[in-house]
């Protein structure tokens, strides 16, 4: 069993389900952000409610204080990214759709054109 699978299983034992919607996590919900000799940082994201949790796994004689600092930095960076996204004038087809309005053919065409040109770089999208 490779180390990714073992670490993810350990995380799943500690974080069994989403604290927001109570959906059970699985290994596909965990993304490894960084791997260092004595610490891994991961993102556990719920595909149902989109809640996100940062996790640090300290290996061997790793420093737990460094892990806490790494998690704090990740959280701060995520908050900054959200602030930047809130301040931009990016208008995507999703911004125009409300839960009250039915999806029109024009909405589908707009989304197709948006996705056709989108390169997958969400940071650049929200940075403007």
C-alpha positions as semicolon CSV with decimal commas, in nm:
position;residue;x (nm);y (nm);z (nm)
1;X;0,000;0,000;0,000
2;X;0,155;0,332;-0,100
3;X;0,205;0,616;0,146
4;X;-0,070;0,837;-0,006
5;X;-0,332;0,573;0,061
6;X;-0,208;0,507;0,415
7;X;-0,201;0,876;0,508
8;X;-0,548;0,932;0,360
9;X;-0,681;0,635;0,558
10;X;-0,540;0,785;0,877
11;X;-0,706;1,117;0,799
12;X;-1,037;0,940;0,727
13;X;-1,023;0,768;1,064
14;X;-1,000;1,110;1,232
15;X;-1,233;1,300;0,997
16;X;-1,502;1,050;0,926
17;X;-1,767;1,291;0,800
18;X;-1,830;1,653;0,704
19;X;-1,912;1,871;1,003
20;X;-2,151;2,080;0,791
21;X;-2,366;1,826;0,602
22;X;-2,251;1,501;0,774
23;X;-2,162;1,328;0,446
24;X;-1,904;1,051;0,496
25;X;-1,569;1,135;0,339
26;X;-1,380;0,900;0,113
27;X;-1,023;0,902;-0,013
28;X;-1,117;1,096;-0,328
29;X;-1,222;1,390;-0,107
30;X;-0,862;1,436;0,014
31;X;-0,604;1,625;-0,192
32;X;-0,241;1,636;-0,091
33;X;-0,118;1,997;-0,102
34;X;0,244;1,939;-0,001
35;X;0,470;1,658;0,110
36;X;0,772;1,722;0,323
37;X;0,985;1,472;0,503
38;X;0,817;1,525;0,838
39;X;0,481;1,685;0,745
40;X;0,212;1,654;0,480
41;X;-0,059;1,916;0,430
42;X;-0,390;1,814;0,277
43;X;-0,725;1,958;0,183
44;X;-1,038;1,763;0,271
45;X;-1,325;1,901;0,064
46;X;-1,688;1,792;0,083
47;X;-1,833;1,748;-0,266
48;X;-2,186;1,795;-0,131
49;X;-2,168;2,126;0,058
50;X;-1,819;2,238;-0,053
51;X;-1,693;2,276;0,304
52;X;-1,313;2,270;0,311
53;X;-1,077;2,160;0,587
54;X;-0,700;2,182;0,590
55;X;-0,517;1,895;0,761
56;X;-0,153;1,850;0,854
57;X;-0,010;1,505;0,917
58;X;0,308;1,515;1,124
59;X;0,543;1,224;1,055
60;X;0,804;1,068;1,280
61;X;0,959;1,343;1,493
62;X;0,798;1,633;1,305
63;X;0,720;1,955;1,486
64;X;0,346;1,996;1,562
65;X;0,394;2,373;1,602
66;X;0,521;2,392;1,244
67;X;0,213;2,199;1,133
68;X;-0,016;2,446;1,310
69;X;0,167;2,736;1,148
70;X;0,137;2,574;0,804
71;X;-0,237;2,525;0,854
72;X;-0,278;2,884;0,971
73;X;-0,097;3,007;0,657
74;X;-0,318;2,793;0,432
75;X;-0,631;2,925;0,602
76;X;-0,513;3,284;0,573
77;X;-0,427;3,237;0,205
78;X;-0,772;3,087;0,141
79;X;-0,937;3,381;0,319
80;X;-0,730;3,626;0,111
81;X;-0,831;3,445;-0,208
82;X;-1,196;3,477;-0,106
83;X;-1,151;3,850;-0,037
84;X;-0,989;3,901;-0,377
85;X;-1,267;3,705;-0,545
86;X;-1,531;3,915;-0,371
87;X;-1,366;4,238;-0,486
88;X;-1,330;4,147;-0,854
89;X;-1,571;4,239;-1,129
90;X;-1,562;3,894;-1,284
91;X;-1,902;3,807;-1,420
92;X;-1,948;3,448;-1,517
93;X;-2,263;3,287;-1,651
94;X;-2,316;3,137;-1,305
95;X;-2,349;3,486;-1,156
96;X;-2,659;3,555;-1,363
97;X;-2,843;3,238;-1,272
98;X;-3,066;3,247;-0,967
99;X;-3,242;2,956;-0,807
100;X;-3,575;3,108;-0,916
101;X;-3,499;3,129;-1,287
102;X;-3,511;2,829;-1,518
103;X;-3,202;2,758;-1,725
104;X;-3,251;2,896;-2,073
105;X;-3,086;2,800;-2,401
106;X;-2,890;3,127;-2,382
107;X;-2,761;3,026;-2,037
108;X;-2,640;2,695;-2,178
109;X;-2,466;2,870;-2,469
110;X;-2,306;3,123;-2,230
111;X;-2,179;2,844;-2,007
112;X;-2,048;2,651;-2,307
113;X;-1,856;2,956;-2,430
114;X;-1,723;3,029;-2,083
115;X;-1,603;2,670;-2,030
116;X;-1,468;2,644;-2,384
117;X;-1,231;2,936;-2,318
118;X;-1,161;2,857;-1,951
119;X;-0,815;2,712;-1,888
120;X;-0,889;2,582;-1,537
121;X;-0,690;2,852;-1,357
122;X;-0,931;2,959;-1,082
123;X;-0,673;3,181;-0,915
124;X;-0,638;3,391;-1,229
125;X;-1,016;3,393;-1,279
126;X;-1,083;3,537;-0,936
127;X;-0,782;3,766;-0,938
128;X;-0,924;3,938;-1,246
